Amino acid sequence: MITMRSASFYLFLVYVFAISISLAIPKPEEKEEKKDRTLERDLSDKEHYANEEHNPEYDHEAFLGEEAKTFDQLTPEESKNRLGLIVDKIDKDKDGFVSQDELKEWIRYTQSRYLLDDVDRQWKSYNPELNEKITWEEYRKLLYSFMDDMDANDLDKNDDGPSYRDMLQRDRRRWSVADEDGDDALSRKEFMAFLHPEEMGHMRDIVVLETMEDIDKDKDGKVSLEEYIGDMYRGSEGESEPEWVKSEREQFSKFRDKNGDGVMDKEEVKSWIIPPDFDHAEAEARHLIYESDSDGDQKLTKDEILNKYDLFVGSQATDFGEALSRHDEF
């Protein structure tokens, strides 16, 4: 029997679960929208080259991350001033030059800033006293204590996804993998690995396992073509498949199913969602230096960067743009 108190936790659970088990339950998608489970994503949703022409908006978003849109509201003068402050921060060794490695690390930082902000917010929420660690029991009580009042049958019911019991067990397993020192409590760094396992090398096997559990509907330990397509597209009866779905069928046959047996095993799923090494940040750093290095010394001065400020920050310079209040963020 579910009590009134436990019912009040349901909406709360939906919110928290979406954050803490970000890869566990597929989110509802529009019919034509493609779900991308690949972890090594590009640095921007923009095409780097459009109609064979270089697209500076890609560099803009790669360099600034989530702050890209804010720069679109700055005048050229404001944009250059802010860019100058950023350059000073990128130049870690203070030698007056931005090297490829320094630029690469900055791009990685901007791309992960949302993650760091999310971890900081949740760490403070779950750990208001800011203790050095959060124990499993503290976390379990906060998120799952409502299950203590539920009937055993209700714990296993959920036609649309994992049951409450499955959710708890999945969190427990992920917690144990994130807990590198085995004390059943997570430090802030370990907590980040728990919340965002896709960002941590030692957690990526658990991401593969959770992906398999999501897609492998018949639980045979493999992903068939039907399961692969069904994870990203659910069309109505009689509806023609979009072209991208047809393309994905070809991708499955030609590239995903490497041994041609008609299904993807665990290693093939891993190759799909964690593709072979390609460092997007390093490639973008090389590109920005190539575009901006006027003297050919393979590093950038502040002047070289400011001379290409439209490439780095892409300011659209509206007449009514206002300076942002978050100057100290950079």
C-alpha positions in Angstrom: 0.0 0.0 0.0 1.4 3.4 -1.0 1.0 6.1 1.6 0.3 9.8 1.0 3.8 10.6 2.2 5.4 8.2 -0.3 3.2 9.6 -3.1 4.6 13.0 -2.6 8.1 11.7 -3.5 7.1 10.4 -7.0 7.5 13.7 -8.8 10.7 14.4 -6.9 12.1 11.0 -7.9 11.4 11.6 -11.5 13.4 14.9 -11.4 16.3 13.5 -9.4 16.4 10.2 -11.3 16.7 12.0 -14.6 19.8 13.7 -13.3 21.5 11.0 -11.3 20.9 8.2 -13.9 21.2 10.3 -17.0 21.8 7.3 -19.3 19.3 4.9 -17.7 16.0 5.7 -19.3 15.6 6.9 -22.9 13.9 10.3 -22.9 10.8 10.8 -25.1 11.8 11.8 -28.6 10.1 13.5 -31.4 9.3 11.1 -34.3 11.9 12.6 -36.6 14.5 13.3 -34.0 17.5 11.1 -33.8 18.8 9.9 -30.5 22.6 9.9 -30.2 24.2 7.6 -27.7 27.7 8.2 -28.9 29.8 9.7 -26.1 32.6 11.2 -28.1 30.4 14.0 -29.6 31.5 16.9 -31.7 32.2 20.3 -30.0 29.2 22.0 -31.6 25.9 21.3 -33.2 27.0 23.5 -36.1 28.5 22.0 -39.2 32.2 22.8 -39.3 32.0 23.1 -43.0 28.8 24.1 -44.8 28.7 23.6 -48.6 32.5 23.2 -48.5 32.8 26.6 -46.8 34.3 27.0 -43.4 31.6 27.8 -40.8 33.0 30.2 -38.0 30.0 29.5 -35.8 31.5 26.0 -35.1 34.7 27.6 -33.8 32.6 30.1 -31.9 30.8 27.4 -30.0 33.8 25.1 -29.6 35.9 27.9 -28.1 33.2 29.3 -25.7 31.0 26.3 -25.0 27.7 27.3 -23.3 28.8 31.0 -23.2 28.7 31.3 -27.0 25.2 32.8 -27.2 26.1 35.5 -24.6 28.9 36.8 -26.8 26.4 37.3 -29.6 25.0 40.2 -27.7 28.3 42.1 -27.3 29.6 45.0 -29.4 32.9 44.4 -31.1 34.7 46.5 -28.4 33.1 44.5 -25.6 33.7 41.3 -27.3 37.5 42.0 -27.7 37.8 43.1 -24.1 36.2 39.9 -22.9 38.3 37.9 -25.3 41.5 39.5 -23.9 40.5 38.4 -20.4 40.0 34.9 -21.6 43.4 34.8 -23.4 45.1 35.8 -20.1 43.4 32.8 -18.5 44.3 30.4 -21.3 48.0 31.3 -21.0 48.6 29.2 -18.0 52.4 29.6 -17.9 52.2 33.4 -18.5 54.8 33.4 -21.2 52.7 35.7 -23.4 51.8 32.9 -25.8 48.9 30.5 -26.2 50.2 27.1 -27.1 48.2 24.3 -28.8 48.1 22.4 -25.5 46.9 25.4 -23.6 44.2 26.1 -26.2 43.2 22.4 -26.2 42.8 22.4 -22.4 40.7 25.6 -22.5 38.4 24.1 -25.1 38.0 21.0 -22.9 37.2 23.2 -20.0 34.5 25.2 -21.8 32.9 22.0 -23.1 32.8 20.5 -19.6 31.7 23.6 -17.7 28.0 22.5 -17.6 29.1 19.2 -16.0 31.2 21.0 -13.4 28.3 23.3 -12.6 25.9 20.4 -12.3 28.2 18.4 -10.0 28.7 21.5 -7.8 25.0 22.1 -7.5 24.1 18.5 -6.7 27.0 18.1 -4.3 25.7 21.0 -2.3 22.2 19.7 -2.5 22.9 16.2 -1.3 25.7 17.3 1.1 24.5 20.6 2.6 27.1 20.4 5.4 29.8 20.0 2.8 31.3 16.9 4.4 34.3 15.3 2.6 32.1 12.4 1.5 28.5 11.3 1.0 27.7 7.7 2.2 25.6 5.3 0.2 23.1 5.2 3.1 22.7 9.0 3.1 22.1 9.0 -0.6 19.7 6.0 -0.5 17.6 7.6 2.2 17.3 10.8 0.3 16.2 9.3 -3.0 14.7 5.9 -2.1 13.3 6.0 1.4 9.8 6.2 0.0 10.2 2.6 -1.3 10.1 1.5 2.4 6.4 2.2 2.4 5.6 0.5 -0.9 4.1 -2.9 -1.5 6.7 -5.4 -2.9 4.7 -5.9 -6.1 4.6 -2.1 -6.7 8.4 -2.0 -6.5 8.7 -4.1 -9.6 6.0 -2.4 -11.7 6.8 -0.1 -14.6 5.8 -0.9 -18.1 7.7 2.1 -19.6 11.1 1.6 -18.1 13.1 0.3 -15.1 11.1 -0.5 -12.0 11.8 1.3 -8.7 13.7 -1.7 -7.5 15.7 -1.8 -10.8 16.5 1.9 -10.4 17.8 1.4 -6.9 19.9 -1.6 -7.9 21.3 0.2 -10.9 22.3 3.2 -8.8 23.9 0.9 -6.2 26.0 -0.8 -8.9 27.1 2.5 -10.4 27.9 3.8 -6.9 30.1 0.8 -6.2 32.1 1.4 -9.5 32.5 5.1 -8.8 33.7 4.3 -5.2 37.3 3.8 -6.1 38.6 3.4 -2.5 35.9 1.0 -1.6 34.7 2.8 1.6 31.0 2.9 0.4 31.2 6.7 0.4 31.9 9.1 -2.4 34.2 12.0 -2.5 33.3 15.0 -4.7 35.4 13.5 -7.5 33.9 10.1 -7.1 30.4 11.7 -6.9 31.1 13.3 -10.3 31.9 9.9 -11.7 28.7 8.5 -10.3 26.6 11.4 -11.8 28.4 11.5 -15.1 30.0 8.2 -15.8 30.3 8.9 -19.5 33.0 11.5 -18.6 35.3 9.1 -16.7 37.4 6.5 -18.3 37.1 4.0 -15.5 33.3 4.3 -15.6 32.8 3.6 -19.3 32.2 -0.1 -18.9 29.2 0.7 -16.7 27.9 3.1 -19.4 28.2 0.3 -22.0 26.4 -2.1 -19.6 23.6 0.3 -18.9 23.2 1.0 -22.6 22.9 -2.7 -23.3 20.3 -3.0 -20.6 18.3 -0.2 -22.1 18.3 -1.4 -25.7 18.4 -5.2 -25.3 14.7 -5.8 -24.8 14.8 -9.6 -25.1 17.7 -9.8 -22.6 19.8 -12.1 -24.7 22.9 -10.1 -24.2 23.0 -8.8 -27.7 21.5 -5.9 -29.7 19.6 -6.8 -32.8 18.9 -4.5 -35.7 15.3 -4.1 -34.5 16.4 -3.2 -31.0 19.0 -0.8 -32.4 16.4 1.1 -34.5 13.7 0.8 -31.9 15.9 2.7 -29.4 16.0 5.8 -31.6 12.8 5.6 -33.7 9.3 4.4 -33.1 7.1 5.1 -36.2 3.4 4.7 -36.5 1.9 1.8 -38.4 2.0 2.5 -42.1 4.3 5.4 -41.7 7.2 5.7 -44.1 10.6 5.7 -42.3 12.6 8.9 -42.4 15.8 8.8 -44.5 18.0 9.0 -41.4 16.4 5.7 -40.2 17.2 4.0 -43.5 20.7 5.4 -43.1 21.0 3.9 -39.6 20.0 0.5 -40.9 22.9 0.7 -43.3 25.2 1.9 -40.6 24.2 -1.1 -38.4 24.9 -3.6 -41.2 28.1 -2.0 -42.5 29.8 -0.6 -39.4 28.1 -1.5 -36.1 27.8 -5.3 -36.6 31.5 -5.8 -37.3 31.5 -9.6 -37.5 28.3 -9.7 -39.6 26.3 -12.0 -37.4 23.2 -9.8 -37.4 23.6 -8.5 -33.8 25.9 -6.3 -31.8 27.7 -7.9 -28.8 29.1 -5.9 -25.9 32.3 -5.1 -27.6 30.5 -3.9 -30.7 28.2 -1.7 -28.6 31.3 -0.3 -26.9 32.9 0.6 -30.3 29.6 2.3 -31.2 29.1 4.5 -28.2 32.8 5.0 -27.4 34.3 5.3 -30.9 38.1 4.9 -31.5 40.1 7.8 -30.1 39.7 11.1 -31.8 40.5 14.2 -29.8 38.0 16.8 -31.0 39.6 19.5 -28.7 43.0 18.9 -30.1 41.8 19.0 -33.7 40.0 22.3 -33.0 43.0 23.8 -31.2 45.2 22.9 -34.3 42.6 24.5 -36.6 42.3 27.7 -34.6 46.1 28.1 -34.5 46.3 27.4 -38.3 43.7 30.1 -38.9 45.2 32.7 -36.6 49.0 32.1 -36.5 50.2 35.0 -38.7 53.9 34.5 -38.1 53.9 30.7 -38.4 55.5 29.9 -35.0 52.7 27.4 -34.0 51.6 29.5 -31.0 49.4 32.6 -30.7 50.0 36.0 -29.1 47.1 37.9 -27.7 47.2 40.2 -30.7 47.0 37.3 -33.1 43.9 36.1 -31.3 42.3 39.5 -31.0 42.9 40.1 -34.7 40.7 37.1 -35.3 38.2 37.8 -32.6 35.3 37.1 -34.9 36.6 33.5 -35.4 37.0 32.9 -31.7 33.9 34.6 -30.2 31.7 35.2 -33.3 30.2 38.4 -32.0 27.2 39.5 -34.1 27.6 43.0 -32.5 24.0 44.3 -32.1 23.6 48.0 -31.5 21.5 47.3 -28.4 23.8 44.7 -26.9 24.5 45.0 -23.2 27.6 44.0 -21.4 27.1 40.8 -19.3 27.2 40.9 -15.6 29.3 37.8 -15.2 32.7 39.4 -16.0 34.4 37.5 -13.2 33.5 34.2 -14.6 36.3 34.4 -17.1 
